[in-house]
Amino acid sequence: MRDRVTFAVGEDGVGVVTLERPEKLNAMDHDTFEGLHAAGEQAAAATVDRSCRAVLVTGAGRAFSAGLDVALFGVQAGDVRAGRGPSDDWIAWLQQAFTAFEDLPVPTVAAVRGPALGAGCQLAIACHLRVAAPGATFGLLEARWGLVPDLGGTYRLPRLVGLGRAVDLAVTARTVDAVTALAWGLVDAVLPADGFDEAARAYTAALAAGPTTAVGAVPGLMRSALTRSRDDALAAERAAQAACLASADFAEAADAAGHREPRFGGA
């Protein structure tokens, strides 16, 4: 059996995480979550030596991910009937497979072609940014199974699209297209269908070419500021800025100012 998830870093500094189950629209089974955990660990390790300065998460074939494999639902239903509900630790393990990409110290981008539904949508919104092909669709379908989104959807989606729209998507289990997702702030750019993979890679490579200490700090600062007091948020800004001021990238920007474009090395 081939790997459900692969990770590879290119010379452009982009680490690509690919869901590799195209015949099932990249539906996620237990092995997929194992692969996502491994890919997250590989990406984190690659950020340490600065070989990976941005991460692109994508799906092979015509879908980002259609969500959880229905066979996994069947196993869960059987466990419940037998009096063995899924453990809190097991669900936390599933959640961490997505949170790992949110916590990386470099920008993470989800490139969405086709459906990003249920768990697929929740993986996409765990990334810092999202780009979509014109035919992409997004939705939280858990209500169709009598379930709630439990892989970070109730935390992340309201922060992107607002409480009302997030509740609407979760309780109706309807889908929205790429144009609507862009208007709502669910995606950050819609890229042409022709050459979508190349355009998504170029979008991410541009981030990888930036000052990694700075651009890697921004998503966490923004996210934590939503729940911090003003004074705590300002203190976090000061600490992050101290790290930036001590970085080689800041020194390079200062040296280049006014006479050439800076060449950031990610340190």
Secondary structure, 3 states (H helix, E strand, C coil): CCCCEEEEECCCCEEEEEECCHHHCCCECHHHHHHHHHHHHHHHHHHHCCCCCEEEEEECCCCCECCECHHHHHHHHHHHHCCCCCCHHHHHHHHHHHHHHHCCCCCEEEEECCEEECHHHHHHHHCCEEEECCCCEEECCHHHHCCCCCCCHHHHHHHHHCHHHHHHHHHHCCEEEHHHHHHHCCCCEECCCCCHHHHHHHHHHHHHCCCHHHHHHHHHHHHHHCCCCHHHHHHHHHHHHHHHHCCHHHHHHHHHCCCCCCCCCCC
